[in-house]
Amino acid sequence: MNEFSFQTRAQSLERFKREKFDLLVIGGGIIGAAVARDASSRGMKVALVERKDFAFGTSSRSSKLIHGGLRYLQNMEFHLVFEALSERALLLKTVPHMVRPLPFFLPVYDGDKPGKGLLSMGLWLYDLLSLFRAPGFHKRLSKDKLLEAIPYLKKEGLQGGFSYFDASMWDDVLTVETLRSANRMGAAVANYVEALSPVWTADRITGFRVCDLECTGANRNFEINASRVVVCAGPWTDQMGSRLSKDWKNWIEPSKGVHLIFDLKRIPIPGAMVMTNKDDGRISFVIPRPDFGAGVVIVGTTDGPAPALAEDAGVAAADVDYLMALLNDYFPELKLRASDIISAYVGVRPLFGSNTESLQKVSREHHIDVGPGGTVVVAGGKYTTHRKMGEEIVDFALRIWREDLREGKGATFPRGLTSSRTKAPVNPKASPEAIDECRRDAARQSASIPEELFHRYGAGVLDVLELQKSQPPKANSVADPDGFPMLSAQLRHAIRSEMVMHLEDFYLRRLPLYSTRADHGMPWAEALARVWGEERGATDAEVQTELSHLRAEVAKRSEWKLKL
Ligand SMILES: Cc1cc2nc3c(=O)[nH]c(=O)nc-3n(C[C@H](O)[C@H](O)[C@H](O)COP(=O)(O)OP(=O)(O)OC[C@H]3O[C@@H](n4cnc5c(N)ncnc54)[C@H](O)[C@@H]3O)c2cc1C
């Protein structure tokens, strides 16, 4: 088993205090994770701190798609689409367990803009820009063919449509696997460590004062020394910017995106579907996730202005009304009601730059720049292009580092660096070869492994099975829920290999237990809290505190229901 546990975290904290790093990355979302992995793969000495759990921010609240971004063709952002499609091809190959081909349906109605002609051209271009490495190519569909696939689709004015391919993924788990990979390559990585204020040496930032939020003792605050600091704080970029300098000028144009989750049985759709709001031209998706718990459909997203503090963004009744109206317009026969919603979540896009005319038109292209004291600050981007972005950010950091040295500023340059090595599988146990071998072994031994476990762990499923066999018989006092076949062993695995510190991390970001069940997995909370206590060597009182934190977080995340 690849250890990436609370003990790994403790070792990272020791290293933070003792060593001098080439790079300190602030922010454990997908972008910080990609930077840490890329820099470590080149031989740099890297530290990364995340003040909450990994992927706590935008990186666990996305639409969970790896996509070229068909809609960006409208803005003529061909370079962005080409880059995203190339990365999609790579991720489908190197993260085959979690990044999986997903067919999309695009219905066209009388009066739709763009109409069939333009869409057809756009989809040809989409296939072309993928260099024909798409999991499948687009098809024109007659009205009958479309209704065969989605019989409850609104028939009035329906002209037919198209199908094409993109991919689905597990966003939060991809972030954790990327960080584990960085750690395997030497990075010191820790969640629940907040970057407080910069350490200045003359006119350079040479480290950060940080706080270990898991520690209550006097030594919870200390300094991490690093030649360069890279800020990957997503929607918190401006808050971090003002910690770097009082003259910081805001970068981010935050945009709020809300998703609703339904039972797949309630919207039994065979692929994702694109919906266009006729009034404002905005696009939302209906995304089936049979691999999430017992099977759900994610519907989203809205796209609207967000409050300055990302923490303040919530699911508003207007967001729910907006998506429900769209759904009932496209699927009138399903008669969906707000009471069908299992859960909802909100994410804030850290979009760079401003274009007040329309948030949809703000470019998704990322922005990398030199910040105060020689820091590197990053904003924007997409999950799909995270690997490439990590590479670009490290290239950028090295370039300005060399320039500084030429001008006699800054610290010595790291020696013996290689080129980036991030095209390899992020998790060796989930390479196509490892998964095939694992399936063959299981077949030889006539062992039946639930398919959903392959989707989540690749060949790492064997570690979960091992834990399942070795745990005491009464580890879980209630039968496992549908879609989560080995819940307590999965928790043990998450604590040992995915740096789960708290039950909340497990419920919200390692497994979709909260989001895919109407009971939010709470009937299993006590049994899982006991398993957490065993793994962490916690007292009964600590187990009870953990349980009450989980209950409070679940209640907070469900507050939007009271507003309806
Ligand atoms: C609604 C929505 C849907 C999306 N869907 C898709 C999609 O389907 N496909 C796609 O490719 N992209 C998608 N995106 C874009 C993608 O999800 C984001 O670009 C990406 O997750 C941003 O990652 P990040 O690391 O920059 O930010 P974040 O994930 O927010 O990470 C920043 C981290 O910094 C931490 N932090 C902040 N301050 C401090 C501090 N002082 N000390 C330590 N840590 C700190 C935060 O806690 C946070 O975890 C979507 C975005 C949104 C909002």
The ligand as a Gaussian input file, in Angstrom:
#p B3LYP/6-31G(d) Opt

LIG

0 1
 C      -18.768000      25.031000     -10.810000
 C      -17.483000      24.668000     -11.469000
 C      -17.431000      23.614000     -12.370000
 C      -16.227000      23.287000     -12.995000
 N      -16.187000      22.201000     -13.814000
 C      -15.043000      21.856000     -14.419000
 C      -15.001000      20.690000     -15.218000
 O      -15.982000      19.949000     -15.333000
 N      -13.842000      20.398000     -15.836000
 C      -12.733000      21.192000     -15.728000
 O      -11.744000      20.904000     -16.372000
 N      -12.724000      22.270000     -14.910000
 C      -13.848000      22.616000     -14.259000
 N      -13.872000      23.693000     -13.426000
 C      -12.626000      24.430000     -13.185000
 C      -11.761000      23.744000     -12.122000
 O      -12.536000      23.024000     -11.208000
 C      -10.942000      24.797000     -11.379000
 O      -10.259000      25.604000     -12.293000
 C       -9.912000      24.149000     -10.449000
 O      -10.519000      23.230000      -9.575000
 C       -9.216000      25.235000      -9.666000
 O       -8.300000      24.638000      -8.816000
 P       -7.374000      25.496000      -7.891000
 O       -6.346000      24.594000      -7.330000
 O       -6.909000      26.700000      -8.638000
 O       -8.351000      26.074000      -6.772000
 P       -8.928000      25.368000      -5.470000
 O       -9.347000      23.986000      -5.716000
 O       -9.955000      26.259000      -4.900000
 O       -7.672000      25.291000      -4.507000
 C       -7.163000      26.401000      -3.814000
 C       -6.815000      25.924000      -2.423000
 O       -6.048000      26.920000      -1.747000
 C       -6.307000      26.746000      -0.374000
 N       -5.878000      27.942000       0.354000
 C       -6.407000      29.178000       0.282000
 N       -5.759000      30.000000       1.135000
 C       -4.807000      29.263000       1.761000
 C       -3.829000      29.554000       2.758000
 N       -3.724000      30.761000       3.315000
 N       -3.009000      28.554000       3.155000
 C       -3.105000      27.309000       2.617000
 N       -4.026000      26.984000       1.680000
 C       -4.859000      27.953000       1.245000
 C       -7.814000      26.540000      -0.334000
 O       -8.254000      25.952000       0.878000
 C       -8.037000      25.669000      -1.549000
 O       -8.112000      24.294000      -1.234000
 C      -15.053000      24.036000     -12.755000
 C      -15.102000      25.096000     -11.841000
 C      -16.306000      25.390000     -11.185000
 C      -16.355000      26.480000     -10.193000

